[in-house]
Amino acid sequence: MNTSRPEIGSLVDRSAQLRLTERHRTDIQALRGLAILLVLLHHAHLLPGLKAGYLGVDVFFVVSGYLITGIIQRAMLSGTFTFTGFYFRRAKRLLPAAYVTFAVTAMLAPLFLTRPEMRDFAWQLLGAVTFTGNIALWLQTGYFEGAANLKPLLHVWSLSIEEQYYLLLPAALAFTPRRFWALGALVVFSASLYKCFALLPANPAATFYLLPTRAWELALGSLGTLAFEGRVAGAWLARLFWPALAALLLVPFFPTNPAHPGLDALIVCIATLVVILRAHPALNRGFAVRGLAHLGDISYSLYLVHWPLFAFANNAWVTPVPYVVRLALAILALALSWALYRWVEDPIRKAAIVVNRKSVAVILSASSVLVLAGFGANHFQSWGSPVDYAHVRRANTGLDAACETGEGLFKPKPECRSSENPRIMVWGDSYAMHLVEGLVSAGGAGVIQATKSTCGPMLGIAFFESLEGTGWYSRQWADTCIRSNQAVLEHLAAAPSVEVVVLSSQFSQYLSGKRLRALPGVDVDGGEAVAARSLIATVAAVRSLGKRVVVVAPPPQADFDVGRCLELKANGKTIFGTDKPSCGIAEARYRLANSEVRSLLDRVAREADVPVIRFDDVLCQAGVCATELKGTMLYRDQGHLSVDGSALLGREMGLTAKLLAAAR
């Protein structure tokens, strides 16, 4: 073969030689190696320039779809396919290494995880064992849910999506005439891709975690097998190979848009399929290729092992894990994954184990033991502890969880008022929500709550992620926030009992470095001037309705999770990442980090003649801002007051009377 130029010929001839078994495809193993390397480096944060290493998972999806569909196709065409045999081989391939990893993770979890995270972990483990981990993790997303980087089984979402796809694929092929296989794959690919791009701006969490919006990546691999295998390739394949390879190497470092799975995922998935179909000789030799192929051999074990290590470190450190620790964990992950592959994954995969009642019973028993271990570890951690920290650190949504407006517009609800004729309206984001318990506990006036997470009481503007589609806050969400605030104002005009409106927010989401959506549908840079103009407009609009106004600043905030730190301290666990063993907040550091917010509120106080109430004078003394008072945890996380903390501060400060007296 002339290797100086791409050879154009029959794909089936090349595949017949290179795909006799999975391991004969050195190029595919190298793709797996590249994929897991991207994921490992991304999770370890070892290369600052690697902005989208998560795209390695998308490479895995295409490779997996291509290979597994090919296995099913060949078995069906040869008449040797059985559903029992296929699913048992999948179980033998995946479960041993996975169950060993899950078991060790379950044993270590109580040493590192706090009560809220242990509660979530039990459900993650149930999801992992039943291949519904993506659904369990999706249900754990939300503004007040635990951080993703603290979840030891976060990575099982991708395994669950794969197995859900392979639960359906054999039946789809078995009950569809062979001549429609490729067309069926194309339909699944197209429908799923459309749903993915349509849903991404409105619901990025569901788009990321659920099969209907991720199936297109696996279906693209299936399409590669069903539509192109055995057909003659044109010159287009040769011409696309090098650009495709370049895309695989460059897009993770230079993503076009971090909306995921979006355009970058589509580019990488198509590039992966082109590289697979071309089977270029250059990717079947050479030191670098062989190295990646060896890494590809252990890629499944490495994928299983690496994330729990980083998650445990993230739980142990209340601030970002140091670089040297992350590097050491990456090296440890490589060593452990080699051992897992060498002594568990590979031997059992090659073992002559047959399907019978005994083998099925072993699988079911192991699954049951793991689930019991997860929920047992959750309860074990609470033994001997007089405090239920999952309850103490529960979400502080004010009067009721329904008062967190979520994705919709503000609407007055009976459960979001403490009396029929409330004198005080609390308007703002989650930093307004956490005041409500304090006002109710202080008594003296009924309260009505008008709150929406991240949506401050800023008429005409709203925060959105500067790179649209990232996280929760798209332009569509921002437009909803603007309309929701207008709905609050309209309700206020029809609420004669309300005398005082309390405006509160974190406010930092409107300042420098942020992007704002502004009426009429334009984007502007955040900053003090635009934020002050909006907040002053809100004050003026409220006063025009005959109401008095007071602004409440956010309490002192830390650069670490205060609630988690306090729980770790209370349970005698080692705390890394804070210079205050008491989990107190360094006042100088807080004031420096909060200087823009202070400047904004000082400006609004002067120009709008509105009082600003701060917690600093109560909490900050001798250079440290307290995070506990009278044995009560004041904070549930980095900056939000806990339910009990809000109630205590409300009573100690006489918060209701203070706000009523100060408002003007």
TIBAKOL-234245 format. One record per residue (C-alpha): residue number from 0; x, y, z. Coordinates in Angstrom, 2 decimals, padded with zeros to 5 digits. Layout:
N
 num       X       Y       Z
 NUM       X       Y       Z
...
This chain:
664
 num       X       Y       Z
   0  000.00  000.00  000.00
   1  001.26  003.45 -000.85
   2  001.16  005.29  002.46
   3  002.26  008.62  001.00
   4 -001.31  009.44  000.02
   5 -004.76  008.29  001.21
   6 -006.00  005.22 -000.58
   7 -009.52  005.37 -001.93
   8 -011.19  002.02 -002.10
   9 -013.68 -000.31 -000.55
  10 -014.32  000.29  003.12
  11 -015.37 -003.30  003.60
  12 -011.97 -004.59  002.42
  13 -010.12 -002.40  004.88
  14 -012.55 -003.12  007.68
  15 -012.37 -006.84  007.09
  16 -008.66 -006.68  007.79
  17 -008.66 -004.14  010.61
  18 -011.89 -005.01  012.42
  19 -011.68 -008.74  012.89
  20 -011.74 -007.93  016.58
  21 -012.01 -004.74  018.47
  22 -008.35 -004.74  019.53
  23 -007.11 -005.02  015.95
  24 -008.30 -001.48  015.35
  25 -005.31  000.36  016.74
  26 -006.77  003.61  015.47
  27 -010.00  003.08  017.41
  28 -008.08  002.23  020.56
  29 -006.07  005.41  020.00
  30 -009.33  007.36  019.73
  31 -010.40  005.86  023.04
  32 -007.05  006.82  024.52
  33 -007.41  010.39  023.25
  34 -010.94  010.57  024.63
  35 -010.02  009.43  028.14
  36 -006.93  011.65  028.15
  37 -009.09  014.68  027.36
  38 -011.55  013.75  030.11
  39 -008.80  013.08  032.66
  40 -006.98  016.35  031.97
  41 -010.25  018.26  032.01
  42 -011.34  016.89  035.37
  43 -007.87  017.34  036.85
  44 -007.63  020.91  035.53
  45 -004.01  020.34  034.63
  46 -004.00  022.24  031.33
  47 -005.48  025.75  031.59
  48 -005.87  025.91  027.80
  49 -008.03  022.77  027.68
  50 -011.44  024.41  027.85
  51 -013.60  021.56  026.55
  52 -011.95  018.29  027.54
  53 -015.44  017.00  028.32
  54 -015.78  016.44  024.55
  55 -013.87  013.22  025.10
  56 -017.14  011.67  026.27
  57 -018.72  012.54  022.93
  58 -015.86  010.71  021.19
  59 -016.63  007.68  023.37
  60 -020.29  007.77  022.38
  61 -019.55  007.64  018.65
  62 -016.91  004.93  019.02
  63 -019.23  002.87  021.19
  64 -022.18  003.27  018.83
  65 -020.04  002.22  015.88
  66 -018.54 -000.86  017.51
  67 -021.56 -002.23  019.38
  68 -023.88 -001.73  016.43
  69 -021.37 -003.58  014.28
  70 -021.30 -006.48  016.74
  71 -025.10 -006.72  016.74
  72 -025.30 -006.34  012.96
  73 -022.81 -009.10  012.22
  74 -024.43 -011.45  014.73
  75 -027.88 -010.87  013.25
  76 -026.66 -011.33  009.69
  77 -024.92 -014.57  010.62
  78 -027.93 -015.83  012.55
  79 -026.04 -016.13  015.86
  80 -027.59 -013.19  017.71
  81 -029.57 -013.77  020.90
  82 -030.83 -011.10  023.25
  83 -029.73 -013.10  026.28
  84 -026.23 -013.59  024.91
  85 -025.83 -009.92  023.97
  86 -026.95 -008.53  027.32
  87 -024.91 -011.07  029.25
  88 -021.76 -010.18  027.30
  89 -022.43 -006.51  028.06
  90 -022.81 -007.34  031.74
  91 -019.61 -009.40  031.75
  92 -017.77 -006.58  030.00
  93 -019.00 -003.71  032.17
  94 -020.15 -004.84  035.57
  95 -017.07 -006.40  037.26
  96 -014.86 -003.33  037.00
  97 -017.80 -001.02  037.66
  98 -018.97 -002.93  040.74
  99 -015.48 -003.04  042.24
 100 -015.22  000.72  041.74
 101 -018.68  001.34  043.17
 102 -017.99 -000.88  046.20
 103 -014.72  000.85  047.08
 104 -016.33  004.25  046.52
 105 -019.20  003.32  048.85
 106 -016.73  002.28  051.56
 107 -014.78  005.53  051.30
 108 -017.73  007.87  050.89
 109 -018.57  008.25  054.63
 110 -015.00  009.39  055.28
 111 -015.25  012.33  052.89
 112 -018.87  013.20  052.22
 113 -021.13  015.36  054.32
 114 -024.67  014.29  055.14
 115 -026.32  016.06  052.18
 116 -023.78  014.54  049.80
 117 -024.17  011.07  051.36
 118 -027.91  011.28  050.83
 119 -027.35  012.14  047.17
 120 -024.66  009.46  046.86
 121 -027.07  006.70  047.88
 122 -029.38  007.63  045.00
 123 -026.42  007.96  042.63
 124 -025.37  004.41  043.51
 125 -028.87  003.08  042.93
 126 -028.84  004.84  039.57
 127 -025.43  003.45  038.70
 128 -026.45 -000.13  039.42
 129 -029.73  000.15  037.50
 130 -028.20  002.20  034.65
 131 -030.47  005.12  035.47
 132 -027.66  007.21  036.92
 133 -028.24  009.96  034.37
 134 -031.81  010.37  035.63
 135 -030.73  010.34  039.29
 136 -028.13  013.01  038.59
 137 -030.55  015.09  036.54
 138 -032.92  015.08  039.51
 139 -030.04  016.38  041.65
 140 -029.51  019.46  039.50
 141 -030.86  022.81  040.50
 142 -029.87  026.07  042.13
 143 -030.00  024.71  045.68
 144 -028.66  021.23  044.94
 145 -025.17  020.06  045.80
 146 -022.29  021.01  043.52
 147 -021.62  018.55  040.70
 148 -017.91  018.28  041.53
 149 -018.76  016.81  044.95
 150 -020.66  013.80  043.56
 151 -018.43  010.67  043.47
 152 -020.58  008.92  040.86
 153 -021.22  011.91  038.64
 154 -019.55  010.16  035.73
 155 -022.01  007.24  035.59
 156 -024.44  009.37  033.60
 157 -022.64  008.50  030.37
 158 -022.61  004.75  031.09
 159 -026.32  004.91  031.81
 160 -027.07  006.65  028.52
 161 -025.06  004.04  026.62
 162 -026.83  001.11  028.25
 163 -030.26  002.67  027.78
 164 -029.42  003.02  024.09
 165 -028.24 -000.60  023.88
 166 -031.33 -001.78  025.70
 167 -033.39 -000.47  022.78
 168 -031.03 -000.95  019.82
 169 -031.13 -004.77  019.44
 170 -034.93 -004.83  019.48
 171 -035.06 -001.95  016.99
 172 -032.83 -003.87  014.58
 173 -034.49 -007.23  015.19
 174 -037.98 -005.93  014.41
 175 -037.03 -003.68  011.52
 176 -036.42 -005.04  008.00
 177 -032.73 -005.01  007.18
 178 -033.18 -002.61  004.26
 179 -034.48  000.04  006.70
 180 -031.67 -000.23  009.28
 181 -029.62  002.67  007.97
 182 -032.72  004.79  007.45
 183 -033.82  004.06  011.01
 184 -030.45  005.13  012.37
 185 -030.67  008.32  010.32
 186 -034.15  009.06  011.70
 187 -033.00  008.52  015.30
 188 -029.93  010.66  014.72
 189 -031.90  013.50  013.13
 190 -034.75  013.51  015.64
 191 -032.45  013.39  018.65
 192 -030.15  016.07  017.24
 193 -033.10  018.36  016.57
 194 -034.48  017.82  020.07
 195 -031.02  018.46  021.55
 196 -030.51  021.81  019.84
 197 -034.13  022.88  020.43
 198 -034.12  022.08  024.15
 199 -030.59  023.21  025.01
 200 -031.29  026.95  025.56
 201 -034.40  026.33  027.67
 202 -033.34  023.29  029.71
 203 -029.59  022.58  029.52
 204 -029.63  020.11  032.42
 205 -032.22  017.82  030.83
 206 -030.48  018.15  027.46
 207 -027.18  017.09  028.98
 208 -028.37  014.14  031.04
 209 -031.23  012.46  029.19
 210 -031.15  009.86  026.41
 211 -033.54  011.53  023.93
 212 -031.17  014.50  023.57
 213 -027.93  012.48  023.64
 214 -028.93  009.46  021.53
 215 -027.83  011.22  018.32
 216 -024.17  010.77  019.28
 217 -024.50  007.01  019.62
 218 -026.83  006.90  016.62
 219 -024.13  008.61  014.54
 220 -021.82  005.70  015.31
 221 -024.61  003.27  014.46
 222 -025.21  005.11  011.20
 223 -021.53  004.77  010.37
 224 -021.79  001.00  010.65
 225 -025.19  000.52  009.05
 226 -024.88  003.00  006.19
 227 -021.20  002.94  005.28
 228 -019.89 -000.46  006.21
 229 -019.33 -002.48  003.06
 230 -019.83  000.45  000.71
 231 -017.36  002.12 -001.59
 232 -016.07  005.40 -000.21
 233 -015.49  008.38 -002.42
 234 -012.65  010.84 -002.40
 235 -014.61  012.90  000.13
 236 -013.55  010.56  002.93
 237 -009.87  011.00  002.16
 238 -010.23  014.75  001.91
 239 -012.10  014.98  005.23
 240 -009.71  012.80  007.22
 241 -007.02  015.35  008.05
 242 -009.47  018.18  008.83
 243 -011.40  015.72  011.02
 244 -008.26  014.71  012.88
 245 -007.35  018.36  013.35
 246 -010.82  019.05  014.74
 247 -010.45  016.25  017.30
 248 -007.19  017.76  018.52
 249 -008.09  021.46  018.35
 250 -011.78  021.89  019.23
 251 -011.25  020.81  022.89
 252 -008.74  023.65  023.19
 253 -010.63  026.17  021.06
 254 -014.37  025.50  021.47
 255 -016.73  027.65  019.45
 256 -019.36  027.70  022.20
 257 -019.49  025.89  025.56
 258 -023.19  025.15  025.16
 259 -023.07  021.39  025.54
 260 -023.98  019.19  023.81
 261 -024.03  021.74  021.01
 262 -022.06  022.70  017.94
 263 -018.71  021.58  019.32
 264 -020.10  018.16  020.18
 265 -021.51  017.84  016.66
 266 -018.15  018.77  015.11
 267 -016.23  016.33  017.29
 268 -018.72  013.50  016.74
 269 -018.65  013.85  012.96
 270 -014.85  014.09  013.05
 271 -014.68  010.91  015.11
 272 -016.82  009.01  012.62
 273 -014.72  010.24  009.68
 274 -011.53  009.06  011.38
 275 -013.07  005.67  012.15
 276 -014.40  005.16  008.61
 277 -011.16  006.20  006.96
 278 -009.06  003.76  009.04
 279 -005.97  005.64  007.89
 280 -002.68  003.69  008.07
 281 -001.07  006.64  009.85
 282 -003.23  005.92  012.88
 283 -002.15  002.30  013.07
 284  001.54  002.86  013.74
 285  003.92  005.18  015.50
 286  004.94  005.75  019.10
 287  002.27  008.35  019.90
 288 -000.51  006.25  018.39
 289  000.62  003.12  020.22
 290  000.79  005.08  023.46
 291 -002.75  006.36  023.04
 292 -003.89  002.85  022.06
 293 -002.45  001.43  025.30
 294 -004.27  004.16  027.17
 295 -007.38  003.19  025.21
 296 -007.02 -000.39  026.48
 297 -007.53  000.80  030.05
 298 -009.89  003.66  029.15
 299 -012.97  002.06  030.69
 300 -011.24  001.33  033.99
 301 -009.64  004.77  033.97
 302 -013.00  006.41  033.35
 303 -014.47  004.50  036.30
 304 -011.63  005.20  038.72
 305 -010.54  008.75  038.08
 306 -013.65  010.74  038.98
 307 -014.28  009.37  042.51
 308 -010.70  010.36  043.39
 309 -011.24  013.95  042.29
 310 -014.70  014.08  043.90
 311 -013.32  012.94  047.25
 312 -010.60  015.58  047.01
 313 -013.21  018.21  046.18
 314 -015.10  017.18  049.30
 315 -012.00  017.29  051.50
 316 -010.97  020.76  050.31
 317 -013.42  023.58  050.95
 318 -011.49  025.69  048.44
 319 -010.14  024.56  045.04
 320 -007.84  021.54  045.27
 321 -004.15  022.52  044.82
 322 -002.49  021.75  041.49
 323  000.08  019.36  042.98
 324 -002.72  017.31  044.59
 325 -004.65  017.15  041.33
 326 -001.51  016.01  039.50
 327 -000.87  013.33  042.10
 328 -004.48  012.12  041.83
 329 -004.21  011.89  038.04
 330 -001.11  009.71  038.40
 331 -002.82  007.59  041.06
 332 -005.83  007.19  038.77
 333 -003.59  005.81  036.02
 334 -002.02  003.30  038.41
 335 -005.32  002.15  039.90
 336 -006.99  001.84  036.51
 337 -004.15 -000.32  035.21
 338 -004.57 -002.60  038.24
 339 -008.34 -002.71  037.77
 340 -007.92 -003.57  034.09
 341 -005.16 -006.10  034.72
 342 -006.84 -008.06  037.52
 343 -010.56 -007.48  037.09
 344 -011.78 -006.11  033.77
 345 -009.62 -008.06  031.30
 346 -009.57 -011.49  033.01
 347 -013.33 -011.59  033.54
 348 -014.01 -010.29  030.03
 349 -011.97 -013.20  028.63
 350 -013.26 -015.80  031.07
 351 -015.50 -018.58  029.78
 352 -018.53 -017.64  031.85
 353 -021.87 -018.79  030.48
 354 -025.40 -017.56  031.03
 355 -027.17 -019.62  033.65
 356 -029.15 -019.15  036.81
 357 -026.01 -019.01  038.93
 358 -024.37 -016.20  036.93
 359 -027.59 -014.18  036.84
 360 -028.02 -014.69  040.60
 361 -024.47 -013.43  041.19
 362 -025.17 -010.26  039.19
 363 -028.46 -009.60  040.99
 364 -026.91 -010.28  044.38
 365 -023.99 -007.96  043.72
 366 -026.36 -005.25  042.55
 367 -028.51 -005.61  045.67
 368 -025.49 -005.54  047.99
 369 -024.21 -002.36  046.37
 370 -027.53 -000.57  046.69
 371 -027.85 -001.64  050.31
 372 -024.27 -000.52  050.92
 373 -025.03  002.94  049.57
 374 -028.13  003.50  051.67
 375 -026.51  001.73  054.63
 376 -023.48  004.02  054.47
 377 -025.82  006.99  054.40
 378 -027.52  005.87  057.62
 379 -024.23  004.74  059.19
 380 -022.81  008.23  058.88
 381 -025.70  009.64  060.90
 382 -025.27  007.20  063.82
 383 -023.99  008.93  066.90
 384 -024.50  012.38  065.39
 385 -027.06  014.49  067.27
 386 -027.49  016.81  064.28
 387 -029.06  016.02  060.93
 388 -026.91  018.27  058.77
 389 -028.86  017.43  055.65
 390 -031.78  019.12  057.37
 391 -029.72  021.98  058.82
 392 -028.24  022.74  055.40
 393 -031.50  022.33  053.51
 394 -032.38  024.83  050.82
 395 -033.57  028.13  052.26
 396 -036.33  029.10  049.84
 397 -038.25  031.21  052.32
 398 -041.88  030.46  053.06
 399 -042.14  027.51  050.69
 400 -040.21  025.80  047.90
 401 -042.95  026.98  045.53
 402 -041.75  030.56  046.14
 403 -038.63  029.78  044.07
 404 -040.21  030.83  040.79
 405 -037.83  028.69  038.75
 406 -038.20  029.01  035.00
 407 -041.57  030.76  035.04
 408 -042.95  034.19  035.86
 409 -043.87  035.49  039.29
 410 -047.42  034.70  040.31
 411 -048.82  035.36  043.79
 412 -049.37  032.10  045.67
 413 -051.11  031.52  049.01
 414 -048.13  029.55  050.33
 415 -045.84  032.51  049.59
 416 -047.41  034.90  052.08
 417 -047.42  034.65  055.87
 418 -050.70  036.56  056.31
 419 -053.73  037.62  054.30
 420 -052.68  041.27  054.45
 421 -048.87  041.34  054.41
 422 -047.17  044.65  055.20
 423 -043.80  043.65  053.71
 424 -042.88  042.35  050.27
 425 -039.49  040.67  049.88
 426 -038.41  041.03  046.24
 427 -035.26  039.58  044.70
 428 -033.24  036.43  044.15
 429 -032.12  033.67  046.52
 430 -030.48  036.33  048.72
 431 -033.97  037.72  049.23
 432 -035.40  034.26  049.89
 433 -033.04  033.63  052.78
 434 -034.27  036.78  054.59
 435 -037.88  035.63  054.82
 436 -037.43  033.19  057.70
 437 -035.71  035.93  059.67
 438 -038.58  038.35  059.08
 439 -041.22  035.77  060.00
 440 -039.31  034.77  063.15
 441 -038.87  038.41  064.19
 442 -042.64  038.92  063.77
 443 -044.51  042.18  063.69
 444 -045.67  042.15  060.08
 445 -046.93  039.75  057.46
 446 -044.62  038.94  054.55
 447 -045.25  038.23  050.87
 448 -042.44  036.71  048.86
 449 -041.61  037.59  045.22
 450 -038.41  035.70  044.46
 451 -036.62  033.98  041.61
 452 -033.10  032.53  041.90
 453 -030.37  034.72  040.34
 454 -033.04  037.20  039.21
 455 -032.41  040.32  041.28
 456 -034.98  043.13  041.65
 457 -033.56  045.00  038.67
 458 -036.14  046.37  036.27
 459 -035.24  046.10  032.61
 460 -032.07  044.01  032.93
 461 -031.16  040.41  033.74
 462 -028.01  038.35  033.97
 463 -027.23  035.62  031.46
 464 -024.16  033.47  030.91
 465 -021.67  035.41  028.81
 466 -021.33  032.37  026.57
 467 -024.92  031.44  025.91
 468 -026.11  027.96  026.68
 469 -023.70  027.36  029.55
 470 -025.37  026.27  032.76
 471 -028.88  027.43  033.50
 472 -028.94  031.03  032.39
 473 -029.53  031.55  028.69
 474 -030.88  034.65  026.97
 475 -034.28  032.99  027.06
 476 -034.02  032.66  030.84
 477 -032.92  036.31  031.11
 478 -035.93  037.49  029.11
 479 -038.14  035.51  031.49
 480 -036.44  037.17  034.47
 481 -037.17  040.64  033.05
 482 -040.82  039.76  032.48
 483 -041.07  038.20  035.93
 484 -039.85  041.39  037.60
 485 -042.41  043.38  035.65
 486 -045.07  040.96  036.91
 487 -043.94  041.64  040.49
 488 -044.36  045.37  039.96
 489 -047.82  044.86  038.48
 490 -048.88  042.76  041.44
 491 -047.47  045.33  043.85
 492 -049.71  047.98  042.29
 493 -052.72  045.85  043.24
 494 -051.53  045.04  046.79
 495 -052.74  047.86  049.05
 496 -051.69  046.14  052.29
 497 -048.00  046.17  051.35
 498 -046.30  049.17  052.91
 499 -042.61  048.31  052.58
 500 -040.73  046.57  049.79
 501 -037.42  044.92  050.69
 502 -035.08  044.69  047.70
 503 -032.30  042.14  048.06
 504 -029.90  040.26  045.83
 505 -026.36  039.03  045.57
 506 -025.97  041.91  043.04
 507 -022.55  040.69  041.82
 508 -024.20  039.03  038.80
 509 -024.84  042.51  037.36
 510 -021.32  043.88  037.70
 511 -018.09  043.86  035.70
 512 -017.24  040.74  033.73
 513 -020.90  039.77  033.35
 514 -023.25  040.01  030.40
 515 -026.72  041.42  030.81
 516 -029.89  041.21  028.80
 517 -031.51  044.65  028.58
 518 -034.79  045.83  027.14
 519 -035.62  045.97  024.29
 520 -033.83  042.65  023.69
 521 -030.22  043.80  023.51
 522 -027.10  042.58  025.28
 523 -024.89  044.91  027.31
 524 -021.82  044.60  029.50
 525 -022.46  044.54  033.19
 526 -021.06  047.21  035.47
 527 -021.84  049.60  038.30
 528 -023.41  052.26  036.10
 529 -025.96  050.02  034.37
 530 -026.73  048.12  037.59
 531 -027.20  051.35  039.58
 532 -029.47  052.78  036.91
 533 -031.69  049.70  037.02
 534 -031.84  049.43  040.81
 535 -032.61  053.14  041.14
 536 -035.38  052.69  038.56
 537 -036.83  049.87  040.65
 538 -036.79  052.06  043.76
 539 -038.51  054.88  041.86
 540 -041.15  052.53  040.41
 541 -041.99  051.13  043.84
 542 -042.22  054.59  045.40
 543 -044.50  055.74  042.58
 544 -047.00  053.18  043.89
 545 -046.94  054.80  047.33
 546 -044.69  052.17  048.93
 547 -041.55  052.64  051.00
 548 -038.29  050.90  050.08
 549 -035.28  049.44  051.86
 550 -032.34  047.52  050.35
 551 -030.69  044.61  052.17
 552 -027.11  043.78  051.20
 553 -025.94  040.17  051.02
 554 -024.28  038.90  054.22
 555 -020.50  038.42  054.34
 556 -019.53  035.81  051.78
 557 -016.62  033.38  051.79
 558 -014.42  031.96  049.07
 559 -015.31  028.49  050.37
 560 -018.45  026.53  051.26
 561 -019.09  027.66  054.83
 562 -021.89  025.19  055.49
 563 -019.79  022.22  054.42
 564 -016.83  023.53  056.41
 565 -018.95  023.82  059.56
 566 -020.30  020.32  059.14
 567 -016.83  018.88  058.62
 568 -015.62  020.73  061.73
 569 -018.56  019.55  063.81
 570 -017.85  015.93  062.84
 571 -014.14  016.21  063.60
 572 -013.04  015.70  060.01
 573 -009.90  017.19  058.52
 574 -010.58  020.44  056.69
 575 -008.32  021.57  053.87
 576 -008.36  024.95  052.20
 577 -009.32  027.41  054.91
 578 -006.98  029.42  057.12
 579 -009.69  029.68  059.80
 580 -010.19  026.47  061.82
 581 -013.45  028.00  063.02
 582 -014.67  028.26  059.41
 583 -014.96  032.00  059.96
 584 -014.75  034.45  057.06
 585 -011.66  036.65  056.84
 586 -013.14  040.15  056.88
 587 -010.41  041.82  054.80
 588 -010.66  039.18  052.09
 589 -014.44  039.39  052.05
 590 -014.45  043.19  051.78
 591 -011.95  043.11  048.94
 592 -013.96  040.50  047.00
 593 -017.21  042.37  047.73
 594 -015.91  045.87  046.97
 595 -017.88  046.26  043.72
 596 -021.15  045.32  045.40
 597 -020.45  047.74  048.27
 598 -019.67  050.52  045.81
 599 -022.90  049.83  043.87
 600 -025.06  049.91  047.00
 601 -023.33  053.03  048.35
 602 -024.04  054.76  045.03
 603 -027.69  053.70  045.04
 604 -028.07  054.82  048.68
 605 -026.78  058.30  047.75
 606 -028.57  058.81  044.45
 607 -031.90  057.22  045.36
 608 -031.88  058.24  049.03
 609 -032.63  054.66  050.04
 610 -031.32  052.96  053.21
 611 -029.09  049.89  052.87
 612 -029.13  047.37  055.72
 613 -025.97  045.27  056.15
 614 -025.13  042.29  058.34
 615 -021.45  043.24  058.61
 616 -021.78  045.21  061.85
 617 -023.46  042.28  063.56
 618 -021.26  039.47  062.22
 619 -017.80  040.98  061.68
 620 -015.50  041.67  064.63
 621 -011.73  041.61  065.11
 622 -011.10  040.85  061.43
 623 -013.33  037.76  061.27
 624 -016.97  037.47  060.25
 625 -018.79  034.86  062.33
 626 -020.46  031.91  060.65
 627 -021.94  030.47  063.86
 628 -023.93  032.18  066.58
 629 -025.13  030.60  069.83
 630 -024.31  027.16  068.46
 631 -026.35  027.72  065.28
 632 -024.90  027.41  061.79
 633 -025.67  030.74  060.16
 634 -024.80  029.61  056.62
 635 -025.90  026.68  054.50
 636 -023.29  027.24  051.78
 637 -020.85  029.89  050.60
 638 -023.12  032.86  051.15
 639 -026.76  031.91  051.81
 640 -028.09  031.95  055.35
 641 -029.42  028.67  056.65
 642 -033.06  028.47  057.69
 643 -032.12  028.37  061.37
 644 -029.43  031.01  060.89
 645 -031.86  033.39  059.23
 646 -034.39  032.89  062.02
 647 -031.77  033.51  064.71
 648 -030.42  036.66  063.06
 649 -033.95  037.92  062.51
 650 -034.70  037.64  066.22
 651 -031.31  038.93  067.39
 652 -031.42  041.96  065.10
 653 -035.14  042.65  065.44
 654 -035.03  042.55  061.66
 655 -038.69  043.25  060.91
 656 -038.85  046.35  063.10
 657 -035.47  047.49  061.77
 658 -036.62  047.33  058.16
 659 -039.98  048.97  058.84
 660 -038.27  051.82  060.67
 661 -035.54  052.35  058.07
 662 -037.63  052.18  054.90
 663 -038.42  055.38  053.04
